[in-house]
Amino acid sequence: MAGKSNIAAPLARIWSAFWKEGPAHLAQAFKGVIATIDGWLLDSKHAMYGIAVARMVFAAAALGLLLTNFSTRHYTYGSGAAWSGQLEEANGGFAGKPLFELFFSIARHDAAVTAYFLVLIVLASALLVGYRARLVLPVFLILWIGLIETPYFGGDQGDNALRIALFLMLFTDHSARWSFDARRRGRNANATGTIPAKLWRGTRILPAGLTNLWHNLALVALACQVFMIYVSGALFKAGGEPWQNGTAIYGPLHTMRFGPWPELSEMITTFGWVVALGSIGSVMLQVCFPGALLFRWTRIPVLFAMISFHAGIAILMGLPWFSLAMVGIDAIFIRDVTWERMANWVKRSAHTAEEAPPAPVLDELVETGDRETERIIVGV
């Protein structure tokens, strides 16, 4: 009995102390978490370089799709697609929405389709270099949705991912780095005037706290979007027998639709361990992606692996624009300091190359009077 009382007394004191002080400690911890979240959302914008890279990659993906389909635009999107019935009745989730039906209304006229394509190419180019990007992006997105949602057989899931990412990017400060807008904003930082004038000059219109909140919440939404794509795709794959036994990628690589390089596909799938690694490894990579971003020592290899994964899809399966769209979203997970280091390295390399003087071998020989060597070099 004495032993039990000796144990019970300390436990009672611990319980009493926890009951008295525990709620206060929990409340303090909760306040700290709220303060951290509040500071992260409102104090400054995050992933400024990452979202700029995403803007450029999204624009490059759109340009690639437009340019590669330009020669077949009438057959895929215009009057030549009448056989599919898409010109008789609008389809897709945006059917019946007046804002997105411009292309559907002109799809029968080849000249108008060509003009529509050219306008989209110009807008995508402006978005790529960040020229009036805050004005260009909404117009581009509306016209882009109208084009992509019209054909029955011309789209894939990459178009959906790009459309969602472009919509979320509307709420970010995507042209604050590596753009013509950034230079203009630097020159007009203290400019005043009407709202349209400020918008044209690229200066801030809304309070910094509000724009910071929108920007950072859009980043969170982009991250959730890519997490859902990766994890849901991995869980769907894990339920299939080909993915469980490690043979899943063999079939698609040997089909006409997803095997643009038969010789390359044949060479890669010759080795069973490569097929197994690609099949099982892709599932593990996708399902572990969100958690791996929490720590630097796992974030770097998983981002490298994911970019390599998309590069493989782009080359081996002939889906470059889908892969570019996903790589663009992944760019926001790379820290700004890393992008700055890469940019500085490129600048230093270019500066060193410009400053390196040419080797005036012949001039030095002439000045030193080495005529024999000069005759050997010039061949006389």
C-alpha atoms as a printed R data frame, in Angstrom:
    type eleno elety resid chain resno       x      y       z
1   ATOM     1    CA   MET     A     1   0.000  0.000   0.000
2   ATOM     2    CA   ALA     A     2   2.868  2.344   0.790
3   ATOM     3    CA   GLY     A     3   4.350  1.710  -2.673
4   ATOM     4    CA   LYS     A     4   1.072  2.559  -4.344
5   ATOM     5    CA   SER     A     5   0.745  5.813  -2.426
6   ATOM     6    CA   ASN     A     6   4.323  6.743  -3.324
7   ATOM     7    CA   ILE     A     7   3.443  6.397  -7.030
8   ATOM     8    CA   ALA     A     8   0.009  7.960  -6.833
9   ATOM     9    CA   ALA     A     9   1.160 11.155  -5.142
10  ATOM    10    CA   PRO     A    10   3.537 12.290  -7.974
11  ATOM    11    CA   LEU     A    11   0.976 11.335 -10.586
12  ATOM    12    CA   ALA     A    12  -1.648 13.369  -8.805
13  ATOM    13    CA   ARG     A    13   0.660 16.398  -8.674
14  ATOM    14    CA   ILE     A    14   1.460 16.043 -12.398
15  ATOM    15    CA   TRP     A    15  -2.220 15.768 -13.240
16  ATOM    16    CA   SER     A    16  -3.050 18.763 -11.094
17  ATOM    17    CA   ALA     A    17  -0.311 20.850 -12.699
18  ATOM    18    CA   PHE     A    18  -1.441 19.826 -16.183
19  ATOM    19    CA   TRP     A    19  -5.061 20.606 -15.372
20  ATOM    20    CA   LYS     A    20  -4.132 24.047 -14.099
21  ATOM    21    CA   GLU     A    21  -1.401 25.045 -16.582
22  ATOM    22    CA   GLY     A    22  -2.090 22.814 -19.579
23  ATOM    23    CA   PRO     A    23  -4.908 24.869 -21.120
24  ATOM    24    CA   ALA     A    24  -2.799 28.014 -20.861
25  ATOM    25    CA   HIS     A    25   0.115 26.331 -22.642
26  ATOM    26    CA   LEU     A    26  -2.212 24.976 -25.340
27  ATOM    27    CA   ALA     A    27  -3.748 28.407 -25.828
28  ATOM    28    CA   GLN     A    28  -0.284 29.958 -26.101
29  ATOM    29    CA   ALA     A    29   0.757 27.356 -28.658
30  ATOM    30    CA   PHE     A    30  -2.447 27.935 -30.629
31  ATOM    31    CA   LYS     A    31  -1.811 31.684 -30.636
32  ATOM    32    CA   GLY     A    32   1.703 31.069 -31.919
33  ATOM    33    CA   VAL     A    33   0.403 28.934 -34.776
34  ATOM    34    CA   ILE     A    34  -2.200 31.561 -35.697
35  ATOM    35    CA   ALA     A    35   0.449 34.306 -35.598
36  ATOM    36    CA   THR     A    36   2.751 32.284 -37.847
37  ATOM    37    CA   ILE     A    37   0.001 31.618 -40.385
38  ATOM    38    CA   ASP     A    38  -1.113 35.248 -40.242
39  ATOM    39    CA   GLY     A    39   2.435 36.480 -40.828
40  ATOM    40    CA   TRP     A    40   3.003 34.041 -43.686
41  ATOM    41    CA   LEU     A    41  -0.176 35.092 -45.450
42  ATOM    42    CA   LEU     A    42  -0.092 38.870 -44.917
43  ATOM    43    CA   ASP     A    43   3.461 40.091 -44.371
44  ATOM    44    CA   SER     A    44   4.931 39.409 -47.824
45  ATOM    45    CA   LYS     A    45   4.441 37.517 -51.066
46  ATOM    46    CA   HIS     A    46   6.107 34.132 -51.362
47  ATOM    47    CA   ALA     A    47   7.516 32.184 -54.334
48  ATOM    48    CA   MET     A    48   7.861 35.328 -56.428
49  ATOM    49    CA   TYR     A    49  10.437 33.784 -58.734
50  ATOM    50    CA   GLY     A    50   8.620 30.451 -58.756
51  ATOM    51    CA   ILE     A    51   5.348 31.993 -59.928
52  ATOM    52    CA   ALA     A    52   7.249 33.985 -62.560
53  ATOM    53    CA   VAL     A    53   8.765 30.762 -63.858
54  ATOM    54    CA   ALA     A    54   5.293 29.184 -63.782
55  ATOM    55    CA   ARG     A    55   3.971 32.100 -65.880
56  ATOM    56    CA   MET     A    56   6.694 31.600 -68.475
57  ATOM    57    CA   VAL     A    57   6.292 27.821 -68.544
58  ATOM    58    CA   PHE     A    58   2.505 28.030 -68.884
59  ATOM    59    CA   ALA     A    59   2.886 30.524 -71.732
60  ATOM    60    CA   ALA     A    60   5.475 28.285 -73.397
61  ATOM    61    CA   ALA     A    61   3.118 25.294 -73.116
62  ATOM    62    CA   ALA     A    62   0.278 27.290 -74.663
63  ATOM    63    CA   LEU     A    63   2.562 28.560 -77.437
64  ATOM    64    CA   GLY     A    64   3.753 25.052 -78.124
65  ATOM    65    CA   LEU     A    65   0.223 23.736 -78.440
66  ATOM    66    CA   LEU     A    66  -0.848 26.628 -80.674
67  ATOM    67    CA   LEU     A    67   2.169 26.399 -82.975
68  ATOM    68    CA   THR     A    68   2.151 22.615 -83.318
69  ATOM    69    CA   ASN     A    69  -1.570 22.661 -84.133
70  ATOM    70    CA   PHE     A    70  -1.461 25.700 -86.382
71  ATOM    71    CA   SER     A    71  -1.115 23.696 -89.598
72  ATOM    72    CA   THR     A    72  -4.118 21.503 -88.661
73  ATOM    73    CA   ARG     A    73  -6.188 24.207 -86.965
74  ATOM    74    CA   HIS     A    74  -9.091 23.934 -89.410
75  ATOM    75    CA   TYR     A    75  -9.318 20.157 -89.134
76  ATOM    76    CA   THR     A    76  -8.997 20.044 -85.336
77  ATOM    77    CA   TYR     A    77 -10.836 23.203 -84.330
78  ATOM    78    CA   GLY     A    78 -12.433 24.813 -87.387
79  ATOM    79    CA   SER     A    79 -14.632 23.937 -90.349
80  ATOM    80    CA   GLY     A    80 -12.822 20.659 -91.020
81  ATOM    81    CA   ALA     A    81 -14.035 19.326 -87.661
82  ATOM    82    CA   ALA     A    82 -17.698 19.453 -88.701
83  ATOM    83    CA   TRP     A    83 -17.689 15.656 -89.082
84  ATOM    84    CA   SER     A    84 -17.428 15.312 -85.276
85  ATOM    85    CA   GLY     A    85 -20.592 17.327 -84.663
86  ATOM    86    CA   GLN     A    86 -18.805 19.864 -82.476
87  ATOM    87    CA   LEU     A    87 -19.917 22.744 -84.696
88  ATOM    88    CA   GLU     A    88 -23.570 21.850 -84.267
89  ATOM    89    CA   GLU     A    89 -23.710 21.933 -80.494
90  ATOM    90    CA   ALA     A    90 -21.229 23.296 -77.962
91  ATOM    91    CA   ASN     A    91 -19.926 20.700 -75.528
92  ATOM    92    CA   GLY     A    92 -17.905 20.695 -72.354
93  ATOM    93    CA   GLY     A    93 -18.355 22.345 -69.001
94  ATOM    94    CA   PHE     A    94 -18.245 25.849 -70.498
95  ATOM    95    CA   ALA     A    95 -20.955 25.246 -73.105
96  ATOM    96    CA   GLY     A    96 -23.640 27.904 -73.017
97  ATOM    97    CA   LYS     A    97 -21.430 30.449 -71.250
98  ATOM    98    CA   PRO     A    98 -21.444 33.607 -73.417
99  ATOM    99    CA   LEU     A    99 -18.038 34.713 -72.153
100 ATOM   100    CA   PHE     A   100 -16.355 31.631 -73.649
101 ATOM   101    CA   GLU     A   101 -18.390 31.073 -76.831
102 ATOM   102    CA   LEU     A   102 -16.569 33.437 -79.194
103 ATOM   103    CA   PHE     A   103 -14.571 30.669 -80.828
104 ATOM   104    CA   PHE     A   104 -17.608 28.406 -81.169
105 ATOM   105    CA   SER     A   105 -19.424 31.206 -83.017
106 ATOM   106    CA   ILE     A   106 -16.589 31.666 -85.556
107 ATOM   107    CA   ALA     A   107 -15.378 28.067 -85.887
108 ATOM   108    CA   ARG     A   108 -17.026 27.614 -89.318
109 ATOM   109    CA   HIS     A   109 -14.999 30.474 -90.831
110 ATOM   110    CA   ASP     A   110 -11.416 29.510 -91.583
111 ATOM   111    CA   ALA     A   111 -10.116 33.082 -91.785
112 ATOM   112    CA   ALA     A   112 -11.602 33.890 -88.380
113 ATOM   113    CA   VAL     A   113 -10.092 30.724 -86.902
114 ATOM   114    CA   THR     A   114  -6.676 31.736 -88.224
115 ATOM   115    CA   ALA     A   115  -7.048 35.239 -86.777
116 ATOM   116    CA   TYR     A   116  -8.126 33.744 -83.440
117 ATOM   117    CA   PHE     A   117  -5.015 31.546 -83.377
118 ATOM   118    CA   LEU     A   118  -2.755 34.491 -84.213
119 ATOM   119    CA   VAL     A   119  -4.268 36.622 -81.445
120 ATOM   120    CA   LEU     A   120  -3.727 33.816 -78.940
121 ATOM   121    CA   ILE     A   121  -0.115 33.424 -80.111
122 ATOM   122    CA   VAL     A   122   0.510 37.141 -79.589
123 ATOM   123    CA   LEU     A   123  -1.095 37.074 -76.127
124 ATOM   124    CA   ALA     A   124   0.871 33.971 -75.098
125 ATOM   125    CA   SER     A   125   4.094 35.637 -76.265
126 ATOM   126    CA   ALA     A   126   3.271 38.753 -74.218
127 ATOM   127    CA   LEU     A   127   2.578 36.554 -71.197
128 ATOM   128    CA   LEU     A   128   5.869 34.734 -71.720
129 ATOM   129    CA   VAL     A   129   7.939 37.917 -71.492
130 ATOM   130    CA   GLY     A   130   5.663 39.560 -68.937
131 ATOM   131    CA   TYR     A   131   4.465 42.469 -71.049
132 ATOM   132    CA   ARG     A   132   1.307 44.000 -69.536
133 ATOM   133    CA   ALA     A   133   0.768 40.557 -68.076
134 ATOM   134    CA   ARG     A   134  -1.921 41.550 -65.579
135 ATOM   135    CA   LEU     A   135  -4.045 42.840 -68.465
136 ATOM   136    CA   VAL     A   136  -3.079 40.091 -70.896
137 ATOM   137    CA   LEU     A   137  -3.726 37.064 -68.672
138 ATOM   138    CA   PRO     A   138  -7.524 37.480 -68.192
139 ATOM   139    CA   VAL     A   139  -8.072 38.032 -71.930
140 ATOM   140    CA   PHE     A   140  -5.805 35.134 -72.815
141 ATOM   141    CA   LEU     A   141  -7.543 32.816 -70.337
142 ATOM   142    CA   ILE     A   142 -11.021 33.582 -71.714
143 ATOM   143    CA   LEU     A   143  -9.942 33.044 -75.328
144 ATOM   144    CA   TRP     A   144  -7.902 29.973 -74.378
145 ATOM   145    CA   ILE     A   145 -10.845 28.274 -72.670
146 ATOM   146    CA   GLY     A   146 -13.039 29.024 -75.677
147 ATOM   147    CA   LEU     A   147 -10.533 27.300 -77.970
148 ATOM   148    CA   ILE     A   148  -9.685 24.289 -75.801
149 ATOM   149    CA   GLU     A   149 -13.266 23.472 -74.820
150 ATOM   150    CA   THR     A   150 -14.632 23.465 -78.381
151 ATOM   151    CA   PRO     A   151 -13.203 20.281 -79.978
152 ATOM   152    CA   TYR     A   152 -14.425 16.838 -78.981
153 ATOM   153    CA   PHE     A   153 -11.142 15.050 -79.619
154 ATOM   154    CA   GLY     A   154  -8.528 17.798 -79.335
155 ATOM   155    CA   GLY     A   155  -7.961 18.022 -75.579
156 ATOM   156    CA   ASP     A   156  -6.580 16.059 -72.652
157 ATOM   157    CA   GLN     A   157  -6.161 16.376 -68.890
158 ATOM   158    CA   GLY     A   158  -3.161 18.637 -69.382
159 ATOM   159    CA   ASP     A   159  -5.544 21.279 -70.738
160 ATOM   160    CA   ASN     A   160  -7.623 21.051 -67.565
161 ATOM   161    CA   ALA     A   161  -4.563 21.406 -65.332
162 ATOM   162    CA   LEU     A   162  -3.323 24.385 -67.330
163 ATOM   163    CA   ARG     A   163  -6.731 26.069 -67.287
164 ATOM   164    CA   ILE     A   164  -7.050 25.753 -63.511
165 ATOM   165    CA   ALA     A   165  -3.474 26.929 -62.969
166 ATOM   166    CA   LEU     A   166  -3.967 29.975 -65.199
167 ATOM   167    CA   PHE     A   167  -7.152 30.893 -63.336
168 ATOM   168    CA   LEU     A   168  -5.415 30.694 -59.956
169 ATOM   169    CA   MET     A   169  -2.495 32.689 -61.324
170 ATOM   170    CA   LEU     A   170  -4.888 35.618 -61.870
171 ATOM   171    CA   PHE     A   171  -4.677 36.253 -58.117
172 ATOM   172    CA   THR     A   172  -0.869 36.192 -57.947
173 ATOM   173    CA   ASP     A   173   1.762 38.823 -58.672
174 ATOM   174    CA   HIS     A   174   3.119 36.697 -61.497
175 ATOM   175    CA   SER     A   175   4.932 39.449 -63.411
176 ATOM   176    CA   ALA     A   176   6.873 40.973 -60.498
177 ATOM   177    CA   ARG     A   177  10.058 39.127 -61.517
178 ATOM   178    CA   TRP     A   178  11.782 38.450 -64.822
179 ATOM   179    CA   SER     A   179   9.413 40.518 -66.946
180 ATOM   180    CA   PHE     A   180   9.022 43.807 -68.749
181 ATOM   181    CA   ASP     A   181   6.385 44.677 -66.176
182 ATOM   182    CA   ALA     A   182   8.958 44.414 -63.380
183 ATOM   183    CA   ARG     A   183  11.162 47.007 -65.099
184 ATOM   184    CA   ARG     A   184   8.193 49.303 -65.697
185 ATOM   185    CA   ARG     A   185   7.075 48.906 -62.101
186 ATOM   186    CA   GLY     A   186  10.527 49.879 -60.892
187 ATOM   187    CA   ARG     A   187  10.444 53.090 -62.942
188 ATOM   188    CA   ASN     A   188   6.903 53.998 -61.821
189 ATOM   189    CA   ALA     A   189   7.065 52.854 -58.208
190 ATOM   190    CA   ASN     A   190   5.916 56.230 -56.865
191 ATOM   191    CA   ALA     A   191   3.609 57.169 -59.741
192 ATOM   192    CA   THR     A   192   0.123 58.446 -58.939
193 ATOM   193    CA   GLY     A   193  -3.030 58.715 -61.007
194 ATOM   194    CA   THR     A   194  -6.287 56.986 -61.757
195 ATOM   195    CA   ILE     A   195  -6.828 53.265 -61.347
196 ATOM   196    CA   PRO     A   196  -6.630 52.556 -65.121
197 ATOM   197    CA   ALA     A   197  -3.388 54.571 -65.290
198 ATOM   198    CA   LYS     A   198  -1.894 52.646 -62.375
199 ATOM   199    CA   LEU     A   199  -2.985 49.356 -63.908
200 ATOM   200    CA   TRP     A   200  -1.364 50.315 -67.205
201 ATOM   201    CA   ARG     A   201   1.880 51.303 -65.486
202 ATOM   202    CA   GLY     A   202   1.910 48.182 -63.348
203 ATOM   203    CA   THR     A   203   1.856 49.997 -60.007
204 ATOM   204    CA   ARG     A   204  -0.025 48.774 -56.950
205 ATOM   205    CA   ILE     A   205  -3.711 49.590 -56.733
206 ATOM   206    CA   LEU     A   206  -4.923 47.611 -53.717
207 ATOM   207    CA   PRO     A   207  -3.398 47.565 -50.198
208 ATOM   208    CA   ALA     A   208  -0.289 45.420 -49.848
209 ATOM   209    CA   GLY     A   209  -1.837 43.225 -47.157
210 ATOM   210    CA   LEU     A   210  -4.762 42.295 -49.409
211 ATOM   211    CA   THR     A   211  -2.610 41.538 -52.459
212 ATOM   212    CA   ASN     A   212  -0.233 39.519 -50.273
213 ATOM   213    CA   LEU     A   213  -3.186 37.481 -48.997
214 ATOM   214    CA   TRP     A   214  -4.548 36.789 -52.484
215 ATOM   215    CA   HIS     A   215  -1.118 35.899 -53.826
216 ATOM   216    CA   ASN     A   216  -0.260 33.488 -51.016
217 ATOM   217    CA   LEU     A   217  -3.711 31.859 -50.938
218 ATOM   218    CA   ALA     A   218  -3.446 31.292 -54.697
219 ATOM   219    CA   LEU     A   219  -0.090 29.597 -54.114
220 ATOM   220    CA   VAL     A   220  -1.712 27.339 -51.519
221 ATOM   221    CA   ALA     A   221  -4.507 26.515 -53.971
222 ATOM   222    CA   LEU     A   222  -1.960 25.736 -56.704
223 ATOM   223    CA   ALA     A   223  -0.087 23.458 -54.329
224 ATOM   224    CA   CYS     A   224  -3.317 21.677 -53.321
225 ATOM   225    CA   GLN     A   225  -4.204 21.273 -56.984
226 ATOM   226    CA   VAL     A   226  -0.961 19.511 -57.845
227 ATOM   227    CA   PHE     A   227  -1.108 17.450 -54.635
228 ATOM   228    CA   MET     A   228  -4.564 16.181 -55.575
229 ATOM   229    CA   ILE     A   229  -3.433 15.347 -59.099
230 ATOM   230    CA   TYR     A   230  -0.404 13.408 -57.925
231 ATOM   231    CA   VAL     A   231  -1.892 11.611 -54.932
232 ATOM   232    CA   SER     A   232  -5.221 10.720 -56.542
233 ATOM   233    CA   GLY     A   233  -3.370  9.493 -59.631
234 ATOM   234    CA   ALA     A   234  -1.079  7.356 -57.472
235 ATOM   235    CA   LEU     A   235  -3.952  5.850 -55.486
236 ATOM   236    CA   PHE     A   236  -5.845  5.086 -58.690
237 ATOM   237    CA   LYS     A   237  -2.785  3.382 -60.142
238 ATOM   238    CA   ALA     A   238  -2.145  1.409 -56.965
239 ATOM   239    CA   GLY     A   239  -5.484 -0.340 -57.378
240 ATOM   240    CA   GLY     A   240  -4.554 -1.736 -60.778
241 ATOM   241    CA   GLU     A   241  -2.804 -5.064 -61.215
242 ATOM   242    CA   PRO     A   242  -0.315 -3.837 -63.886
243 ATOM   243    CA   TRP     A   243   0.957 -1.198 -61.465
244 ATOM   244    CA   GLN     A   244   1.193 -3.698 -58.633
245 ATOM   245    CA   ASN     A   245   3.249 -6.189 -60.612
246 ATOM   246    CA   GLY     A   246   5.423 -3.480 -62.198
247 ATOM   247    CA   THR     A   247   4.477 -3.822 -65.878
248 ATOM   248    CA   ALA     A   248   2.122 -0.856 -66.319
249 ATOM   249    CA   ILE     A   249   4.300  1.449 -68.428
250 ATOM   250    CA   TYR     A   250   5.105 -1.257 -70.962
251 ATOM   251    CA   GLY     A   251   1.692 -1.145 -72.653
252 ATOM   252    CA   PRO     A   252   1.339  2.603 -73.264
253 ATOM   253    CA   LEU     A   253   4.873  2.917 -74.622
254 ATOM   254    CA   HIS     A   254   4.058  0.345 -77.303
255 ATOM   255    CA   THR     A   255   0.829  1.915 -78.520
256 ATOM   256    CA   MET     A   256   0.632  4.193 -81.539
257 ATOM   257    CA   ARG     A   257  -0.977  7.042 -79.569
258 ATOM   258    CA   PHE     A   258   1.516  7.124 -76.689
259 ATOM   259    CA   GLY     A   259   4.604  5.764 -78.403
260 ATOM   260    CA   PRO     A   260   5.942  8.454 -80.771
261 ATOM   261    CA   TRP     A   261   9.450  6.948 -80.686
262 ATOM   262    CA   PRO     A   262   8.999  3.166 -81.147
263 ATOM   263    CA   GLU     A   263  12.723  2.452 -81.274
264 ATOM   264    CA   LEU     A   264  13.353  4.367 -78.049
265 ATOM   265    CA   SER     A   265  10.397  2.713 -76.333
266 ATOM   266    CA   GLU     A   266  11.623 -0.701 -77.439
267 ATOM   267    CA   MET     A   267  15.124 -0.015 -76.138
268 ATOM   268    CA   ILE     A   268  13.899  1.161 -72.722
269 ATOM   269    CA   THR     A   269  11.351 -1.607 -72.174
270 ATOM   270    CA   THR     A   270  13.890 -4.289 -73.095
271 ATOM   271    CA   PHE     A   271  15.100 -4.204 -69.497
272 ATOM   272    CA   GLY     A   272  12.556 -5.549 -67.047
273 ATOM   273    CA   TRP     A   273  14.005 -3.672 -64.086
274 ATOM   274    CA   VAL     A   274  13.535 -0.359 -65.918
275 ATOM   275    CA   VAL     A   275   9.860 -1.146 -66.547
276 ATOM   276    CA   ALA     A   276   9.357 -2.176 -62.911
277 ATOM   277    CA   LEU     A   277  11.196  0.888 -61.600
278 ATOM   278    CA   GLY     A   278   9.184  3.234 -63.839
279 ATOM   279    CA   SER     A   279   5.870  1.619 -62.894
280 ATOM   280    CA   ILE     A   280   6.242  1.163 -59.141
281 ATOM   281    CA   GLY     A   281   8.551  4.145 -58.665
282 ATOM   282    CA   SER     A   282   6.088  6.566 -60.260
283 ATOM   283    CA   VAL     A   283   3.359  5.495 -57.829
284 ATOM   284    CA   MET     A   284   5.644  5.902 -54.825
285 ATOM   285    CA   LEU     A   285   6.949  9.249 -56.077
286 ATOM   286    CA   GLN     A   286   3.480 10.692 -56.589
287 ATOM   287    CA   VAL     A   287   2.002  9.520 -53.301
288 ATOM   288    CA   CYS     A   288   5.023 10.732 -51.302
289 ATOM   289    CA   PHE     A   289   5.338 14.085 -53.076
290 ATOM   290    CA   PRO     A   290   3.408 16.321 -50.605
291 ATOM   291    CA   GLY     A   291   5.185 14.988 -47.521
292 ATOM   292    CA   ALA     A   292   8.607 15.092 -49.149
293 ATOM   293    CA   LEU     A   293   8.320 18.856 -49.648
294 ATOM   294    CA   LEU     A   294   8.381 19.473 -45.889
295 ATOM   295    CA   PHE     A   295  12.125 18.936 -45.518
296 ATOM   296    CA   ARG     A   296  14.956 20.312 -47.632
297 ATOM   297    CA   TRP     A   297  16.865 17.026 -47.775
298 ATOM   298    CA   THR     A   298  13.808 15.300 -49.287
299 ATOM   299    CA   ARG     A   299  12.423 18.269 -51.258
300 ATOM   300    CA   ILE     A   300  15.426 18.593 -53.573
301 ATOM   301    CA   PRO     A   301  15.574 14.940 -54.725
302 ATOM   302    CA   VAL     A   302  11.787 14.609 -55.038
303 ATOM   303    CA   LEU     A   303  11.532 17.769 -57.180
304 ATOM   304    CA   PHE     A   304  14.404 16.550 -59.354
305 ATOM   305    CA   ALA     A   305  12.724 13.154 -59.678
306 ATOM   306    CA   MET     A   306   9.337 14.702 -60.504
307 ATOM   307    CA   ILE     A   307  10.788 16.959 -63.207
308 ATOM   308    CA   SER     A   308  12.604 13.938 -64.661
309 ATOM   309    CA   PHE     A   309   9.332 12.007 -64.475
310 ATOM   310    CA   HIS     A   310   7.540 14.672 -66.523
311 ATOM   311    CA   ALA     A   311  10.443 14.880 -68.968
312 ATOM   312    CA   GLY     A   312  10.056 11.140 -69.529
313 ATOM   313    CA   ILE     A   313   6.320 11.529 -70.152
314 ATOM   314    CA   ALA     A   314   6.979 14.398 -72.571
315 ATOM   315    CA   ILE     A   315   9.535 12.476 -74.627
316 ATOM   316    CA   LEU     A   316   8.428  8.856 -74.408
317 ATOM   317    CA   MET     A   317   4.655  9.379 -74.477
318 ATOM   318    CA   GLY     A   318   4.479 12.462 -76.706
319 ATOM   319    CA   LEU     A   319   2.728 14.680 -74.109
320 ATOM   320    CA   PRO     A   320   5.054 17.708 -73.875
321 ATOM   321    CA   TRP     A   321   2.437 20.364 -73.143
322 ATOM   322    CA   PHE     A   322   0.853 18.423 -70.305
323 ATOM   323    CA   SER     A   323   4.314 17.866 -68.829
324 ATOM   324    CA   LEU     A   324   5.225 21.540 -69.167
325 ATOM   325    CA   ALA     A   325   2.048 22.581 -67.367
326 ATOM   326    CA   MET     A   326   2.836 20.292 -64.435
327 ATOM   327    CA   VAL     A   327   6.489 21.384 -64.317
328 ATOM   328    CA   GLY     A   328   5.272 24.993 -64.217
329 ATOM   329    CA   ILE     A   329   3.249 24.275 -61.077
330 ATOM   330    CA   ASP     A   330   6.176 22.399 -59.521
331 ATOM   331    CA   ALA     A   331   8.318 25.545 -59.986
332 ATOM   332    CA   ILE     A   332   6.584 27.250 -57.048
333 ATOM   333    CA   PHE     A   333   8.106 24.695 -54.657
334 ATOM   334    CA   ILE     A   334  11.647 25.828 -55.472
335 ATOM   335    CA   ARG     A   335  12.765 28.564 -53.083
336 ATOM   336    CA   ASP     A   336  13.344 32.101 -54.322
337 ATOM   337    CA   VAL     A   337  16.930 32.007 -53.094
338 ATOM   338    CA   THR     A   338  17.576 29.018 -55.345
339 ATOM   339    CA   TRP     A   339  16.145 30.801 -58.389
340 ATOM   340    CA   GLU     A   340  18.243 33.868 -57.536
341 ATOM   341    CA   ARG     A   341  21.392 31.768 -57.293
342 ATOM   342    CA   MET     A   342  20.701 30.182 -60.667
343 ATOM   343    CA   ALA     A   343  20.014 33.595 -62.226
344 ATOM   344    CA   ASN     A   344  23.206 35.044 -60.735
345 ATOM   345    CA   TRP     A   345  25.208 32.080 -62.002
346 ATOM   346    CA   VAL     A   346  23.849 32.627 -65.523
347 ATOM   347    CA   LYS     A   347  24.627 36.359 -65.302
348 ATOM   348    CA   ARG     A   348  28.172 35.715 -64.085
349 ATOM   349    CA   SER     A   349  28.758 33.173 -66.833
350 ATOM   350    CA   ALA     A   350  27.475 35.571 -69.496
351 ATOM   351    CA   HIS     A   351  29.473 38.477 -68.032
352 ATOM   352    CA   THR     A   352  32.646 36.385 -67.953
353 ATOM   353    CA   ALA     A   353  32.112 35.310 -71.557
354 ATOM   354    CA   GLU     A   354  31.646 38.940 -72.644
355 ATOM   355    CA   GLU     A   355  34.725 40.156 -70.811
356 ATOM   356    CA   ALA     A   356  37.018 37.379 -72.033
357 ATOM   357    CA   PRO     A   357  39.263 39.052 -74.648
358 ATOM   358    CA   PRO     A   358  39.818 37.312 -77.964
359 ATOM   359    CA   ALA     A   359  43.137 35.629 -78.429
360 ATOM   360    CA   PRO     A   360  44.969 37.946 -80.836
361 ATOM   361    CA   VAL     A   361  47.534 35.339 -81.728
362 ATOM   362    CA   LEU     A   362  48.451 36.773 -85.094
363 ATOM   363    CA   ASP     A   363  48.652 40.376 -83.828
364 ATOM   364    CA   GLU     A   364  50.957 39.367 -80.987
365 ATOM   365    CA   LEU     A   365  53.167 37.475 -83.397
366 ATOM   366    CA   VAL     A   366  53.418 40.464 -85.688
367 ATOM   367    CA   GLU     A   367  54.240 42.760 -82.764
368 ATOM   368    CA   THR     A   368  56.934 40.417 -81.475
369 ATOM   369    CA   GLY     A   369  58.373 39.948 -84.934
370 ATOM   370    CA   ASP     A   370  57.973 36.163 -84.995
371 ATOM   371    CA   ARG     A   371  57.677 36.052 -88.785
372 ATOM   372    CA   GLU     A   372  58.417 32.348 -89.125
373 ATOM   373    CA   THR     A   373  55.481 31.346 -86.914
374 ATOM   374    CA   GLU     A   374  53.285 33.885 -88.711
375 ATOM   375    CA   ARG     A   375  54.083 32.328 -92.085
376 ATOM   376    CA   ILE     A   376  53.205 28.877 -90.733
377 ATOM   377    CA   ILE     A   377  49.827 30.097 -89.409
378 ATOM   378    CA   VAL     A   378  48.750 32.034 -92.495
379 ATOM   379    CA   GLY     A   379  50.133 29.459 -94.841
380 ATOM   380    CA   VAL     A   380  52.717 31.602 -96.673
